[in-house]
Amino acid sequence: MKEKDNNQSPRVRDIFRTILIYDPEARVNLFELFPALKRFFANRRYFAVIRTFTDIIFAGLILAGIFGPQDPQRNAMLYISWGLWWTGVVLSWFFLGRMWCAFCPFPGLGRLLQGLSLSRKRFPPHWFSRYCAYVATGLLAFIIWVEAVTDMKHSPLGTALLLLSIVIGATILAVFYRGQAWCRHFCPMGKIIGSAATLSILEFRADHNRCRGCRTFDCKRGRDGIPGCPVYLGAFNARNNLICLVCGHCIPLCQRDSPRLQIRHSLNELILNKGRYLTCAYIIPFLMGSQVARFLQESRWYADFRRLLGGSEAATFTLVLAGGFVFFLAIIKIGAWLFTVYEDELFGRFSPMVPVLVPLAFTGELVYRLKYLLGEAGNFLPILGRQLGLNWEALAFRIPPGLLEALSLALLALGTAGGLHVAYVFYREEFEGLVPRKNYLLINAMVMLCLGIYIWVGKYLGGFWPHDLPNP
């Protein structure tokens, strides 16, 4: 037993060293260290069981939202959807990449129809790839706007219809095209998860030395009646975390044992890509602007502004959101100018300020979701009891507001530290000698300004914890 412990300890040390110490080349192949993990991914029955379970739960949530009580104090599907599920998805960004998408229930009905041969088997047209970033970002903007303006977190029917609309979109594309065209191109959640997955400590990649000489590309095309990669990628094409679902579908298809599940430092991909992907360039300023707008909704300043606009929540939130988007887009543009390097003959155009802001943007989203998760946690069991006709009122509790504020500040500080480290690596290593010192200091000041805005709207205007506001 002692010898086994000695053999296991270097594995743990290697994993923690890779996660905590930035090294662009450091990777730990989890399939090699833990063969049982690889067997789990290779056995597609496990994934089928998990997907079926999530599909059933998801269908139950939609039915509860449509046919259940519409009083938010008597329908637990709201907390399960907006609190447990969505916050859990946000947390998965940092640790599992896009693995949530491997179990996502949205394409479930489409997969069923494809399995029954009730779909066409064509690949999506090329123009999908050209315009999908714009469409998906627009859909994401619409979802966040509707969530905020309609107070959807307190509307069972509205939440159910939102979930159902995404299922319909995924199903329609599954009928017209093979695989998961919705997930690859247009899913708004997929785009934000893919952008956030660039921060993940986990990556799914191929060993290109083993791929060399392959002529069949089974991981992408399929083999022996088994379809290929559901998002038309294949292990050999998984060069970042934006698209790969980490579903392991390619593992039993590959005859060269190439796919690998690896641990890495969370900032590696941000530094490597330097903000050259269109998806991140659009989503990051919008997401940060929407977070500021959503935090401001809890403030008295926002309530006063709403009264000036005649009590219109739609007009108020739209103006605040637009102002936030323009502000953070300007930060990105000015930051790129300060870096002085934003185009390369081989690398193409890129926006180095985007990866600097990515950690703060996604920790900010986690802070926003935790506000609902922790703020409503004490009411979940009493609400569930009312829905089931049981008296669980004695189980109610309240998490101290100071605890959430401290957690929120700690997470924002961690995201800011990650962004400052990305800027430091760019300044000292990636763009060595190209960025003037005063520019670098201004870039740091801009990052701290963004943090200051989050703290101002969150702590001092009340966004980290809901306050009692006058009715509009």
C-alpha positions in Angstrom: 0.0 0.0 0.0 2.9 2.3 0.9 4.5 1.7 -2.5 1.2 2.5 -4.3 1.0 5.8 -2.4 4.5 6.7 -3.5 3.6 6.0 -7.1 0.4 8.1 -6.9 2.0 11.2 -5.2 4.1 12.3 -8.2 0.9 12.3 -10.3 -0.9 14.6 -7.9 2.2 16.9 -7.7 2.5 17.0 -11.5 -1.2 18.0 -11.8 -1.0 20.7 -9.2 2.3 22.1 -10.5 0.8 22.3 -14.0 -2.3 24.1 -12.8 -0.5 26.6 -10.4 2.7 27.4 -12.2 2.5 29.0 -15.7 4.4 27.0 -18.3 3.2 27.2 -21.9 4.5 23.7 -22.6 3.4 21.9 -19.5 0.7 19.3 -19.9 -0.5 16.2 -18.0 -2.2 13.5 -20.0 -5.0 12.2 -17.8 -5.7 9.3 -20.0 -2.2 8.1 -19.5 -2.2 8.6 -15.7 -5.8 7.2 -15.2 -6.6 4.6 -17.8 -10.1 4.1 -16.2 -10.9 7.6 -17.2 -10.2 6.8 -20.9 -12.3 3.7 -20.7 -15.2 5.8 -19.4 -14.9 8.2 -22.3 -14.5 5.3 -24.8 -17.6 3.5 -23.5 -20.4 5.4 -25.2 -23.1 3.7 -23.1 -22.0 5.8 -20.1 -22.5 9.0 -22.0 -25.9 7.7 -23.4 -27.1 7.0 -19.8 -26.0 10.5 -18.6 -27.5 12.2 -21.6 -30.8 10.3 -21.1 -30.9 11.3 -17.4 -30.3 15.0 -18.3 -32.9 14.9 -21.0 -35.5 13.5 -18.6 -34.7 16.2 -15.9 -34.8 18.9 -18.6 -38.2 17.7 -19.9 -39.5 17.7 -16.4 -38.3 21.3 -15.8 -40.1 22.5 -19.0 -43.3 20.7 -18.1 -43.1 22.1 -14.5 -42.7 25.6 -16.0 -45.7 25.3 -18.4 -48.2 23.3 -16.3 -46.9 23.9 -12.8 -47.8 26.8 -10.4 -46.9 30.2 -11.9 -46.4 31.7 -8.5 -42.5 31.8 -8.1 -42.9 31.0 -4.4 -44.5 27.7 -5.3 -42.5 26.4 -8.3 -39.0 25.1 -7.6 -38.1 24.8 -11.3 -36.9 28.4 -11.2 -34.2 27.8 -8.7 -33.2 24.5 -10.3 -33.0 26.2 -13.7 -31.4 29.6 -12.9 -29.6 28.6 -9.7 -28.4 25.1 -9.7 -28.2 24.3 -13.4 -27.0 27.6 -14.9 -24.5 28.3 -12.1 -23.3 24.7 -12.4 -22.7 25.3 -16.1 -20.8 28.5 -15.4 -18.6 26.7 -12.8 -17.9 24.0 -15.3 -16.3 26.5 -17.7 -13.2 26.8 -15.5 -12.6 23.1 -14.9 -14.2 21.0 -17.7 -14.1 23.2 -20.8 -17.1 22.5 -23.0 -17.7 19.1 -21.5 -21.2 20.3 -20.3 -22.1 20.4 -24.0 -21.4 16.7 -24.3 -24.4 16.1 -21.9 -26.5 19.1 -22.9 -30.2 18.2 -23.2 -30.9 20.8 -25.9 -30.0 18.6 -28.9 -31.6 15.5 -27.3 -34.8 15.5 -29.5 -32.7 16.2 -32.6 -30.5 13.2 -31.8 -33.6 11.0 -31.4 -35.0 12.1 -34.8 -31.6 11.4 -36.4 -31.5 8.0 -34.8 -34.9 7.3 -36.3 -33.6 8.4 -39.8 -36.1 11.4 -39.7 -33.5 13.8 -40.9 -31.4 14.8 -43.9 -27.8 13.7 -43.8 -26.2 16.8 -45.4 -23.5 18.9 -43.9 -24.2 22.6 -43.1 -23.4 25.1 -45.8 -20.1 27.0 -45.5 -21.8 30.3 -44.9 -22.8 29.0 -41.4 -19.2 29.3 -40.3 -18.9 32.8 -41.7 -21.9 34.3 -40.0 -22.5 32.1 -37.0 -20.5 34.3 -34.5 -22.8 37.3 -35.3 -26.0 35.3 -35.1 -25.0 33.4 -31.9 -23.9 36.6 -30.2 -27.1 38.3 -31.2 -29.1 35.4 -29.7 -27.1 35.5 -26.5 -27.7 39.3 -26.3 -31.4 38.7 -26.8 -31.5 36.0 -24.1 -29.7 38.2 -21.5 -31.9 41.2 -22.4 -35.1 39.2 -22.1 -33.9 37.6 -18.8 -33.2 41.0 -17.3 -36.1 43.0 -18.7 -38.8 40.4 -18.0 -37.4 39.3 -14.6 -37.5 35.8 -16.1 -35.9 34.2 -13.0 -39.3 34.7 -11.4 -41.4 33.5 -14.3 -41.9 29.7 -14.6 -43.7 29.9 -17.9 -41.1 32.4 -19.4 -38.2 30.2 -18.3 -39.9 27.1 -19.8 -40.6 28.8 -23.1 -37.0 30.1 -23.3 -35.6 26.5 -22.8 -38.2 25.1 -25.2 -37.2 27.7 -27.9 -33.6 26.6 -27.8 -34.7 22.9 -28.0 -36.7 23.9 -31.1 -33.8 25.6 -32.7 -31.5 22.6 -32.1 -34.1 20.2 -33.4 -34.8 22.1 -36.6 -31.1 22.1 -37.5 -30.8 18.4 -36.6 -33.6 17.6 -39.0 -31.9 19.5 -41.9 -28.3 18.7 -41.2 -26.3 15.8 -39.8 -24.6 15.9 -36.4 -25.2 18.9 -34.1 -25.2 21.9 -36.4 -26.9 24.0 -33.8 -24.2 23.3 -31.2 -21.4 24.0 -33.7 -22.7 27.2 -35.2 -25.6 28.9 -33.5 -26.2 27.9 -29.9 -25.8 31.1 -27.8 -24.9 29.1 -24.8 -22.4 27.1 -26.8 -20.6 30.3 -27.9 -20.3 31.7 -24.4 -19.3 28.3 -23.0 -16.7 28.0 -25.8 -15.3 31.4 -25.1 -15.1 30.7 -21.4 -13.6 27.3 -22.0 -10.4 29.1 -23.1 -9.9 29.6 -19.4 -10.4 25.9 -18.5 -7.6 23.8 -16.9 -8.8 20.9 -19.1 -8.2 20.5 -22.8 -9.0 17.7 -25.3 -6.3 17.4 -28.0 -4.8 14.9 -30.4 -1.2 13.6 -30.5 -0.4 14.8 -34.0 2.7 12.5 -34.2 0.2 9.6 -34.1 -2.2 11.4 -36.5 0.6 11.8 -39.1 0.0 9.6 -42.0 -3.7 9.0 -41.3 -5.8 8.9 -44.5 -9.2 7.9 -43.2 -9.8 10.6 -40.6 -12.3 8.3 -38.8 -12.5 10.7 -35.8 -14.2 13.2 -38.1 -15.9 11.1 -40.7 -16.9 8.0 -38.7 -16.4 4.3 -39.4 -18.4 1.1 -39.6 -21.8 2.8 -39.3 -20.6 4.9 -36.4 -21.0 8.7 -37.1 -18.0 10.9 -36.8 -17.5 14.0 -34.7 -20.9 15.6 -33.9 -19.6 19.1 -34.6 -17.5 18.1 -37.7 -14.2 18.7 -36.0 -12.3 15.5 -35.3 -9.6 15.1 -32.7 -6.8 16.3 -35.1 -8.6 19.6 -35.6 -9.2 20.3 -31.9 -6.6 23.1 -31.5 -8.5 25.2 -28.9 -11.5 24.9 -26.6 -13.9 27.0 -28.6 -15.6 24.2 -30.5 -14.6 20.7 -29.1 -17.4 19.4 -26.9 -15.0 17.1 -24.9 -17.5 14.3 -25.6 -15.0 11.6 -26.4 -16.9 10.5 -29.4 -13.7 10.2 -31.4 -11.9 7.9 -29.0 -13.3 4.6 -30.1 -13.1 5.7 -33.7 -9.4 6.6 -33.7 -7.3 3.6 -34.7 -4.0 5.3 -33.7 -4.8 6.0 -30.0 -4.3 9.8 -30.6 -6.9 11.6 -28.5 -5.7 12.9 -25.1 -7.4 14.6 -22.2 -4.9 17.0 -20.7 -4.5 19.3 -17.6 -2.9 22.6 -18.3 -2.5 26.1 -16.8 -5.7 28.0 -17.2 -4.1 31.0 -19.0 -2.2 29.0 -21.6 -4.8 29.2 -24.4 -5.5 32.9 -23.8 -1.8 33.7 -24.2 -1.4 31.4 -27.2 -4.4 32.7 -29.1 -3.9 36.4 -28.2 -7.5 37.3 -28.9 -7.6 36.4 -32.6 -11.0 34.6 -32.6 -14.1 36.6 -33.6 -16.4 34.9 -31.1 -14.4 36.2 -28.0 -14.0 39.7 -29.6 -17.8 40.2 -29.7 -18.9 38.3 -26.6 -16.4 39.7 -24.1 -17.4 43.5 -24.3 -21.1 42.5 -24.5 -20.9 40.2 -21.5 -19.0 42.7 -19.4 -21.4 45.5 -20.3 -24.4 43.3 -19.5 -23.0 42.3 -16.1 -22.6 46.0 -15.2 -26.2 46.6 -16.4 -27.5 43.6 -14.5 -25.7 44.6 -11.3 -27.0 48.1 -11.6 -30.6 46.8 -11.7 -30.3 46.2 -8.0 -29.3 49.9 -7.3 -31.4 52.9 -6.4 -29.6 54.8 -9.2 -31.1 52.4 -11.7 -34.6 52.9 -10.2 -34.3 56.7 -10.4 -33.1 56.4 -14.0 -36.0 54.1 -14.8 -38.5 56.7 -13.4 -36.9 59.4 -15.7 -37.7 57.1 -18.7 -41.4 56.8 -17.7 -40.9 53.5 -15.8 -39.9 51.5 -18.9 -37.7 48.6 -17.9 -36.9 47.7 -21.5 -35.7 51.3 -22.4 -33.7 51.6 -19.2 -31.9 48.3 -19.4 -31.3 48.7 -23.1 -29.6 52.1 -22.6 -27.5 51.0 -19.7 -26.5 47.8 -21.6 -25.6 49.8 -24.7 -23.5 52.2 -22.6 -21.6 49.3 -20.9 -21.0 47.5 -24.3 -19.6 50.7 -25.9 -17.4 51.4 -22.8 -15.8 47.9 -22.7 -15.5 47.8 -26.5 -13.5 51.1 -26.2 -11.3 49.6 -23.5 -10.5 46.7 -25.9 -9.7 49.0 -28.8 -7.6 51.4 -26.7 -5.8 48.4 -25.1 -4.9 47.0 -28.5 -3.5 50.3 -29.6 -1.4 50.5 -26.4 0.0 47.1 -27.0 1.1 48.4 -30.4 1.0 44.8 -31.7 -2.3 43.6 -33.2 -1.4 42.1 -36.6 1.1 39.6 -37.8 1.8 38.3 -41.3 1.5 34.7 -40.3 -0.8 35.0 -37.3 -3.2 37.5 -38.9 -5.1 40.2 -36.9 -5.7 39.8 -33.2 -6.9 41.8 -30.2 -4.5 41.3 -27.3 -6.7 43.2 -24.9 -9.4 40.6 -25.2 -7.5 37.8 -23.4 -6.5 40.3 -20.8 -10.2 40.9 -20.0 -11.4 37.4 -20.4 -10.7 36.2 -16.8 -12.5 39.2 -15.3 -15.4 38.8 -17.7 -16.2 35.2 -16.8 -15.5 35.5 -13.1 -17.9 38.5 -13.2 -20.6 36.2 -14.8 -19.9 33.6 -12.0 -20.4 36.4 -9.4 -23.7 37.4 -10.9 -25.0 33.8 -11.0 -23.8 33.1 -7.5 -25.9 36.0 -6.3 -29.0 34.2 -7.3 -27.8 30.7 -6.3 -26.8 31.8 -2.7 -29.4 34.5 -2.3 -32.3 32.1 -3.0 -30.7 28.9 -1.5 -32.5 29.2 1.8 -35.9 29.4 0.1 -35.5 26.4 -2.2 -36.8 23.7 0.2 -39.8 25.7 1.5 -40.8 26.5 -2.1 -40.4 22.8 -3.1 -42.5 21.9 -0.1 -45.3 24.2 -1.1 -45.2 22.8 -4.6 -45.5 19.2 -3.2 -48.0 20.2 -0.5 -45.6 19.7 2.3 -44.8 22.1 5.2 -41.0 22.7 5.0 -41.1 26.3 6.1 -38.9 25.5 9.1 -36.0 24.6 6.7 -35.7 28.2 5.4 -32.5 30.0 6.1 -30.6 33.0 4.9 -26.9 33.3 3.9 -25.3 36.4 5.5 -25.0 39.1 2.8 -21.4 39.8 3.9 -20.4 36.3 2.9 -21.5 36.7 -0.6 -19.9 40.1 -0.9 -16.6 38.7 0.4 -16.8 35.8 -2.1 -17.7 38.1 -4.9 -14.8 40.4 -4.2 -12.4 37.5 -4.0 -13.5 36.0 -7.3 -13.3 39.4 -9.1 -9.8 39.9 -7.6 -8.8 36.5 -8.9 -10.1 37.3 -12.3 -8.3 40.6 -12.3 -5.0 38.9 -11.2 -5.4 36.5 -14.2 -5.8 39.3 -16.6 -2.8 41.2 -15.2 -0.7 38.1 -15.6 -1.7 37.7 -19.2 -0.7 41.4 -19.8 2.6 40.7 -18.1 3.4 37.7 -20.2 2.5 39.7 -23.3 4.7 42.6 -22.2 7.8 40.6 -21.0 7.7 37.5 -23.4 5.3 37.5 -26.3 5.8 41.1 -27.4 9.2 41.6 -25.7 10.7 45.0 -26.5 7.7 46.1 -28.6 5.4 47.6 -25.9 6.6 50.8 -24.2 6.7 50.6 -20.4 4.3 53.5 -20.0 1.8 51.7 -22.3 2.1 48.6 -20.2 1.3 50.6 -17.1 -1.7 52.2 -18.8 -3.0 48.7 -19.7 -2.7 47.7 -16.1 -4.5 50.8 -15.0 -7.3 50.1 -17.5 -7.7 46.6 -16.0 -7.9 48.0 -12.5 -10.4 50.6 -13.8 -12.6 47.7 -14.9 -12.3 46.0 -11.5 -13.1 49.3 -9.8 -16.3 49.6 -11.9 -17.4 46.1 -10.9 -16.7 46.8 -7.2 -18.5 50.2 -7.5 -21.7 48.8 -9.1 -21.5 45.6 -7.1 -20.7 46.6 -3.6 -21.4 50.3 -3.2 -24.5 50.4 -5.4 -25.8 47.1 -4.0 -25.4 44.7 -7.0 -23.7 41.9 -5.1 -26.7 41.4 -2.9 -30.4 42.3 -3.7 -31.8 45.3 -1.8 -35.3 46.3 -1.3 -36.1 48.9 -4.0 -39.2 50.9 -4.6 -41.6 49.6 -7.2 -41.3 51.2 -10.7 
